[in-house]
Amino acid sequence: MGAPQPLATMSDQRWPLVGLVLGVLMGVTVFAPASWMAAMLGQVTGSRLQLSQPRGTLWRGDAQLVLSGGKASREALVLPGRVSWRLRPQWTGLVLRLAADCCTTEPLLLSARLRWGAWSLA
């Protein structure tokens, strides 16, 4: 008979848990809802730009664009049609493609790149 097999170490037992956590994080990242984009935009702009009725995912979605004077404002302007976006991660940053039914004939491209410790927008 051969030598006795060693018992599983604690680190061997953690691999399934690590795999589960990584899988959940990847799933949340890939399938993040478009409402997260709406919440981020509202927070960053102080509710001056809002995405109403968002559909899709954080990476590819559409919504109605609402312009207002901020949280204390009582008036808002809703653009006709919907605004669609496509967000693509790249090695050096992100590329955002925006198209509005009412206002753009060609999609707008915004590129955010990390260079030497600072972000650049183009």
C-alpha positions as CSV (number, residue, x, y, z in Angstrom):
1,M,0.0,0.0,0.0
2,G,1.1,3.6,-0.6
3,A,1.9,6.3,1.8
4,P,-1.1,7.9,3.5
5,Q,-2.6,10.9,1.7
6,P,-2.3,14.2,3.6
7,L,-5.5,15.8,4.8
8,A,-6.8,18.8,2.9
9,T,-5.2,22.0,4.2
10,M,-7.2,25.1,5.1
11,S,-6.0,26.8,1.9
12,D,-7.3,24.0,-0.2
13,Q,-10.7,24.4,1.3
14,R,-10.8,28.1,0.6
15,W,-10.5,27.8,-3.2
16,P,-14.2,27.0,-3.7
17,L,-15.1,30.1,-1.7
18,V,-12.7,32.3,-3.6
19,G,-14.2,31.0,-6.9
20,L,-17.7,31.7,-5.7
21,V,-16.8,35.3,-4.6
22,L,-15.0,36.0,-7.9
23,G,-18.0,34.6,-9.9
24,V,-20.5,36.8,-8.0
25,L,-18.3,39.9,-8.5
26,M,-17.9,39.1,-12.2
27,G,-21.7,38.5,-12.6
28,V,-22.5,41.8,-10.8
29,T,-20.0,43.7,-13.0
30,V,-21.1,42.3,-16.3
31,F,-24.9,42.5,-15.6
32,A,-24.9,45.7,-13.6
33,P,-28.3,47.4,-14.3
34,A,-28.6,50.7,-16.2
35,S,-30.2,52.2,-13.1
36,W,-26.7,52.3,-11.6
37,M,-25.6,54.6,-14.4
38,A,-28.6,56.8,-13.7
39,A,-27.7,56.9,-10.0
40,M,-24.1,57.8,-10.7
41,L,-24.9,60.5,-13.2
42,G,-27.5,62.1,-10.8
43,Q,-25.0,62.0,-7.9
44,V,-22.0,63.4,-10.0
45,T,-24.1,66.2,-11.5
46,G,-26.0,67.2,-8.3
47,S,-29.3,66.0,-10.0
48,R,-28.8,68.5,-12.9
49,L,-28.6,65.6,-15.4
50,Q,-30.8,62.7,-14.7
51,L,-31.6,59.5,-16.6
52,S,-35.3,58.6,-16.3
53,Q,-36.7,55.1,-17.0
54,P,-33.3,53.5,-17.6
55,R,-33.2,50.2,-19.5
56,G,-30.4,47.7,-20.2
57,T,-27.1,47.5,-18.4
58,L,-24.4,49.8,-17.2
59,W,-22.4,48.9,-20.3
60,R,-25.2,49.2,-22.8
61,G,-28.5,50.9,-22.2
62,D,-30.8,53.8,-22.8
63,A,-33.0,56.3,-20.9
64,Q,-34.8,59.6,-21.2
65,L,-32.5,62.5,-20.4
66,V,-33.8,65.1,-17.9
67,L,-32.2,68.5,-17.4
68,S,-32.9,70.4,-14.2
69,G,-31.5,73.1,-12.0
70,G,-30.5,70.6,-9.3
71,K,-32.2,69.0,-6.3
72,A,-33.9,72.2,-5.2
73,S,-35.2,73.1,-8.6
74,R,-38.9,72.7,-9.4
75,E,-38.5,72.8,-13.2
76,A,-37.1,70.1,-15.4
77,L,-36.8,69.7,-19.2
78,V,-37.2,66.2,-20.6
79,L,-35.6,65.7,-24.0
80,P,-37.8,64.0,-26.6
81,G,-36.7,60.5,-27.4
82,R,-34.1,58.5,-25.6
83,V,-30.4,58.7,-25.1
84,S,-28.5,55.5,-25.6
85,W,-25.0,54.7,-24.4
86,R,-22.3,52.0,-24.8
87,L,-19.5,51.9,-22.3
88,R,-16.4,49.9,-23.2
89,P,-13.5,49.3,-20.8
90,Q,-10.1,49.3,-22.4
91,W,-6.6,48.6,-21.0
92,T,-6.0,52.3,-20.5
93,G,-9.4,53.6,-19.6
94,L,-13.0,53.8,-20.9
95,V,-14.8,54.7,-24.1
96,L,-18.3,56.0,-23.9
97,R,-20.5,56.2,-27.0
98,L,-23.6,58.4,-26.7
99,A,-26.5,58.9,-29.1
100,A,-29.6,60.9,-28.6
101,D,-32.7,60.4,-30.9
102,C,-33.4,64.2,-30.8
103,C,-30.1,65.8,-30.9
104,T,-27.3,63.8,-32.6
105,T,-26.9,62.6,-36.2
106,E,-23.7,60.7,-35.3
107,P,-22.9,59.2,-31.9
108,L,-20.7,61.2,-29.6
109,L,-17.5,59.5,-28.4
110,L,-15.9,60.3,-25.0
111,S,-12.6,58.6,-24.1
112,A,-11.3,58.6,-20.5
113,R,-7.7,57.5,-20.3
114,L,-5.4,57.1,-17.3
115,R,-2.0,58.7,-18.1
116,W,0.8,59.2,-15.6
117,G,-1.5,59.1,-12.6
118,A,-4.1,61.5,-14.0
119,W,-7.2,61.0,-16.2
120,S,-7.5,62.7,-19.5
121,L,-10.8,63.2,-21.4
122,A,-11.1,63.4,-25.2
